[in-house]
Amino acid sequence: MVAPGDVDDDLNDEVREECEGKYGPVAQCIVFEVPFRVPPEEAVRIFVEFVHESDAAKAMAGLNGRFFGGRKLAVTKFDKAQFDRRDLAP
């Protein structure tokens, strides 16, 4: 979605607002920059937890493969326990 170093203070709010507006209530949104060297397309991960699993499914269908800023989004479901531990790196 964004390149390493392009993360700004507004990105979290922008993602949250777009997801809530199109798919449903968001419990939390986390923008995570991987702290070690990875391919550029894996360097920034954005995690969106929806209040309702059905809304998460709609978001996955609507966002996966979409282009944003010239980058193709890869949307996957993430392990809940790993997310809760904030173990977010690849």
Secondary structure as the mmCIF struct_conf table of DSSP 4:
data_model
#
loop_
_struct_conf.conf_type_id
_struct_conf.id
_struct_conf.beg_label_comp_id
_struct_conf.beg_label_asym_id
_struct_conf.beg_label_seq_id
_struct_conf.end_label_comp_id
_struct_conf.end_label_asym_id
_struct_conf.end_label_seq_id
TURN_TY1_P TURN_TY1_P1 PRO A 4 GLY A 5
TURN_TY1_P TURN_TY1_P2 ASP A 9 ASP A 10
HELX_RH_AL_P HELX_RH_AL_P1 LEU A 11 LYS A 22
TURN_TY1_P TURN_TY1_P3 TYR A 23 TYR A 23
STRN STRN1 VAL A 26 GLU A 33
BEND BEND1 PRO A 35 PHE A 36
HELX_RH_3T_P HELX_RH_3T_P1 PRO A 40 GLU A 42
BEND BEND2 ALA A 43 ALA A 43
STRN STRN2 VAL A 44 PHE A 50
BEND BEND3 VAL A 51 HIS A 52
HELX_RH_AL_P HELX_RH_AL_P2 GLU A 53 LEU A 63
TURN_TY1_P TURN_TY1_P4 ASN A 64 GLY A 65
STRN STRN3 PHE A 67 PHE A 68
TURN_TY1_P TURN_TY1_P5 GLY A 69 GLY A 70
STRN STRN4 ARG A 71 LYS A 72
HELX_RH_AL_P HELX_RH_AL_P3 LYS A 80 ASP A 84
TURN_TY1_P TURN_TY1_P6 ARG A 85 ARG A 86
#
